[in-house]
Amino acid sequence: MQRRAAFTLVEMVMTIMIGSIIAVISVQFISRSAQSMLDTGERQRLADTADIISEQISRRVRYALPGSLRVTSDQRCLEFMPLVSVTAYTRLDRGGLSNSLTALPVSATDSVSGHLSIYPILGNLYNPSTAGPLTRTEETLPAGSAEVDIVLSEPHRFPRTSPQQRLFISGAPQTICQQDNWLYLYSGYGFINNTNQLQAALPSAYSTGREVLANQLQTGSLVFSYQPATLRRNALVTFSYTLQDQRGNTLSLAQEVQVRNVP
């Protein structure tokens, strides 16, 4: 008599249980792998945002007018004057107010405009007058292939000369601040003598001079500090901040930037 093979009830139940266990393990493995990929992507996005923020701040610090960097008392804002160009003056009247000076052009075809300054590390750059290191009005360095005369809009006296005869041309003041989760660059607000009044004077919209640099900053995390130059080192700007995404992942960074420009 031929015997027939078949599953018993116990074998069937065992097979179902083992299959269920394998299925659960497979689902958990796939789920954790997918979650790991999502977490890696979120961390990478935070790292990319951090690169953008650090580069935006560092680049502006490196190309700031010497002596123009300053930090508000709460360490939340960094103000500076961006450099437009640097050249050398060849004639400078020191006796009193002067209507002109002579300098080397930076281009044979294009003129350059901005506030002129000589040895700007002395004096208050944010309260310009007719007798200080920075001109009160924007002036124009003409184009040319030889020495050119800069005719000033108003008479001015520079109190100090530069050892290397450097003449800086800079733009109007700008400020980097955090507001809520956003990082902004402010411009077009003019000269504010007292840093305690700076934040109240900053524009509140893009149309008036507020530009978005980045977001995802943890509220109140951005902190600036500034150390003036000494005989042994250049001026130093330090900043730190924390990024936070919608899933709660955080990334904290701190960076130091040397101000390479010398007067």
C-alpha positions as CSV (number, residue, x, y, z in Angstrom):
1,M,0.0,0.0,0.0
2,Q,1.5,3.4,-1.1
3,R,1.9,6.0,1.7
4,R,1.1,9.6,1.1
5,A,3.1,12.5,2.7
6,A,1.2,15.5,4.1
7,F,1.6,18.3,6.7
8,T,0.3,17.8,10.1
9,L,-1.5,20.6,11.9
10,V,1.5,21.1,14.2
11,E,3.9,21.4,11.2
12,M,1.5,23.9,9.5
13,V,1.3,26.1,12.6
14,M,5.1,26.0,13.0
15,T,5.6,27.0,9.4
16,I,3.2,29.9,9.7
17,M,4.9,31.1,12.9
18,I,8.4,30.9,11.4
19,G,7.2,32.7,8.2
20,S,5.7,35.4,10.3
21,I,8.8,35.9,12.4
22,I,10.9,36.1,9.2
23,A,8.5,38.6,7.7
24,V,8.6,40.8,10.9
25,I,12.4,40.7,10.9
26,S,12.5,41.6,7.2
27,V,10.1,44.5,7.7
28,Q,12.0,45.9,10.6
29,F,15.3,45.5,8.7
30,I,13.9,47.4,5.7
31,S,12.3,50.0,8.0
32,R,15.5,50.7,9.9
33,S,17.5,50.8,6.7
34,A,15.1,53.3,5.3
35,Q,15.1,55.4,8.5
36,S,18.9,55.3,8.5
37,M,18.9,56.7,5.0
38,L,16.5,59.4,5.9
39,D,18.6,60.4,9.0
40,T,21.7,60.4,6.9
41,G,20.0,62.7,4.4
42,E,18.8,65.1,7.1
43,R,22.3,65.2,8.7
44,Q,23.8,65.9,5.3
45,R,21.4,68.7,4.6
46,L,22.3,70.2,8.0
47,A,26.0,69.9,7.1
48,D,25.4,71.6,3.7
49,T,23.5,74.5,5.4
50,A,26.4,74.8,7.9
51,D,28.9,75.1,5.0
52,I,26.8,77.9,3.5
53,I,26.5,79.8,6.8
54,S,30.2,79.5,7.6
55,E,31.3,80.5,4.1
56,Q,28.9,83.5,4.0
57,I,30.2,84.9,7.3
58,S,33.9,84.0,6.8
59,R,34.1,85.5,3.3
60,R,32.6,88.8,4.5
61,V,34.9,89.0,7.5
62,R,38.0,88.4,5.4
63,Y,37.1,91.1,2.9
64,A,36.0,93.7,5.5
65,L,37.7,97.1,5.9
66,P,40.3,96.9,8.7
67,G,39.0,98.4,11.8
68,S,35.4,98.3,10.7
69,L,34.4,95.0,12.4
70,R,32.4,95.4,15.6
71,V,30.0,93.2,17.6
72,T,26.9,94.3,19.5
73,S,26.9,94.0,23.3
74,D,24.6,91.0,23.2
75,Q,27.0,89.3,20.7
76,R,24.1,88.6,18.3
77,C,25.1,90.9,15.4
78,L,28.4,91.5,13.5
79,E,28.8,94.9,11.7
80,F,31.4,95.6,9.1
81,M,32.2,97.7,6.0
82,P,32.8,95.6,2.8
83,L,35.9,96.4,0.8
84,V,35.4,97.5,-2.7
85,S,39.1,97.9,-3.7
86,V,42.5,98.7,-2.4
87,T,45.2,100.9,-4.0
88,A,48.1,103.1,-3.0
89,Y,48.1,106.9,-2.7
90,T,51.1,108.8,-4.0
91,R,50.2,112.3,-2.8
92,L,48.4,113.3,0.4
93,D,48.2,116.8,1.9
94,R,48.6,116.6,5.7
95,G,48.5,120.3,6.6
96,G,44.7,120.7,6.8
97,L,41.5,120.1,4.9
98,S,42.3,119.1,1.3
99,N,40.1,118.9,-1.8
100,S,42.0,116.1,-3.5
101,L,44.7,113.4,-3.3
102,T,46.6,111.4,-5.9
103,A,46.5,107.6,-6.2
104,L,47.2,104.7,-8.5
105,P,44.1,103.5,-10.5
106,V,42.9,100.0,-10.1
107,S,41.6,99.8,-13.7
108,A,42.4,101.3,-17.0
109,T,38.7,101.4,-18.1
110,D,36.5,101.4,-15.0
111,S,36.3,103.8,-12.1
112,V,35.7,102.7,-8.5
113,S,33.5,104.5,-6.0
114,G,33.2,104.2,-2.2
115,H,34.2,105.7,1.1
116,L,38.0,106.4,1.2
117,S,40.0,105.5,4.3
118,I,43.7,105.7,5.3
119,Y,44.9,103.8,8.3
120,P,41.4,103.0,9.5
121,I,42.3,101.1,12.6
122,L,42.4,104.4,14.6
123,G,39.3,106.5,15.2
124,N,35.6,105.8,15.1
125,L,34.7,104.8,11.5
126,Y,31.0,104.8,12.3
127,N,30.9,108.5,13.1
128,P,32.6,109.9,10.0
129,S,33.6,113.6,9.9
130,T,35.7,115.9,7.7
131,A,38.8,115.1,9.9
132,G,39.0,111.3,10.4
133,P,40.3,108.1,8.8
134,L,37.1,107.6,6.7
135,T,35.5,110.1,4.3
136,R,32.0,111.1,5.1
137,T,30.8,110.8,1.5
138,E,31.5,108.3,-1.2
139,E,34.3,109.4,-3.6
140,T,35.4,108.1,-7.0
141,L,38.8,106.8,-8.0
142,P,39.0,107.5,-11.8
143,A,40.1,104.9,-14.4
144,G,43.6,105.4,-15.9
145,S,46.9,103.9,-16.7
146,A,49.0,106.3,-14.6
147,E,48.5,108.3,-11.4
148,V,45.1,109.9,-11.1
149,D,43.7,112.7,-9.0
150,I,40.7,112.0,-6.7
151,V,38.6,115.1,-6.4
152,L,36.7,115.0,-3.1
153,S,33.1,115.9,-2.7
154,E,33.9,117.9,0.4
155,P,37.3,118.9,1.9
156,H,38.8,116.2,4.2
157,R,41.8,115.7,6.4
158,F,43.2,112.2,7.1
159,P,44.9,112.4,10.6
160,R,47.3,109.5,9.9
161,T,49.3,108.2,7.0
162,S,49.7,104.5,6.2
163,P,53.2,102.9,6.4
164,Q,52.5,101.2,3.0
165,Q,50.5,104.2,1.6
166,R,47.4,102.0,1.4
167,L,44.2,103.7,0.3
168,F,41.1,101.6,1.0
169,I,37.8,102.0,-0.8
170,S,34.8,100.5,1.0
171,G,31.1,100.3,0.8
172,A,28.5,101.4,3.4
173,P,28.1,99.4,6.6
174,Q,26.5,96.0,6.6
175,T,25.4,93.8,9.5
176,I,24.8,90.0,9.9
177,C,22.3,89.0,12.5
178,Q,20.1,86.1,13.5
179,Q,16.3,86.6,13.8
180,D,14.3,83.6,14.9
181,N,15.5,80.7,12.7
182,W,16.8,82.9,9.9
183,L,20.2,84.5,9.2
184,Y,20.0,87.9,7.6
185,L,22.4,90.4,5.9
186,Y,21.3,94.0,6.5
187,S,22.4,97.0,4.4
188,G,21.3,100.4,3.4
189,Y,20.7,101.8,6.9
190,G,23.6,104.2,7.0
191,F,26.1,104.9,9.8
192,I,25.1,104.1,13.4
193,N,27.5,105.5,15.9
194,N,26.3,103.6,19.0
195,T,26.0,99.8,18.6
196,N,23.3,99.8,21.2
197,Q,21.1,101.5,18.7
198,L,22.1,99.3,15.7
199,Q,19.5,96.6,15.9
200,A,16.6,99.0,16.1
201,A,17.8,100.8,12.9
202,L,18.1,97.6,10.8
203,P,15.7,97.3,7.9
204,S,12.8,94.8,8.3
205,A,12.1,93.8,4.6
206,Y,13.9,92.8,1.5
207,S,12.9,96.0,-0.3
208,T,14.6,98.1,2.4
209,G,17.8,96.1,2.7
210,R,17.3,92.8,4.4
211,E,18.6,89.8,2.6
212,V,18.2,86.1,3.6
213,L,21.5,84.2,3.9
214,A,20.3,80.9,5.5
215,N,17.7,79.3,7.8
216,Q,17.3,76.3,10.2
217,L,19.3,78.1,12.9
218,Q,18.3,77.2,16.4
219,T,16.7,80.3,18.0
220,G,19.2,82.4,19.8
221,S,22.2,80.2,19.0
222,L,24.4,82.5,16.9
223,V,27.0,84.2,19.0
224,F,29.8,86.5,17.7
225,S,33.0,87.7,19.4
226,Y,35.8,90.0,18.1
227,Q,39.4,90.3,19.2
228,P,41.3,93.4,17.8
229,A,44.7,92.9,16.2
230,T,47.8,92.9,18.3
231,L,51.5,93.0,17.5
232,R,51.6,89.2,17.3
233,R,48.4,88.4,15.4
234,N,45.7,89.7,13.1
235,A,42.3,90.6,14.4
236,L,40.1,87.6,15.0
237,V,36.4,87.0,14.7
238,T,34.8,83.9,16.4
239,F,31.3,82.7,15.8
240,S,29.3,79.7,16.9
241,Y,25.8,78.5,16.1
242,T,23.5,75.4,16.2
243,L,21.3,74.2,13.4
244,Q,18.1,72.2,13.9
245,D,15.9,70.5,11.4
246,Q,12.2,69.6,11.6
247,R,12.9,66.2,13.0
248,G,14.9,67.6,15.9
249,N,18.3,66.7,14.7
250,T,20.9,69.3,15.7
251,L,24.4,70.3,14.6
252,S,26.6,72.7,16.5
253,L,29.7,74.5,15.1
254,A,32.2,77.1,16.1
255,Q,34.7,78.8,13.8
256,E,37.5,81.4,14.0
257,V,38.3,83.7,11.1
258,Q,41.4,85.9,10.8
259,V,41.1,89.4,9.4
260,R,43.9,89.3,7.0
261,N,43.8,93.0,5.8
262,V,46.3,95.3,7.4
263,P,46.3,99.1,7.2
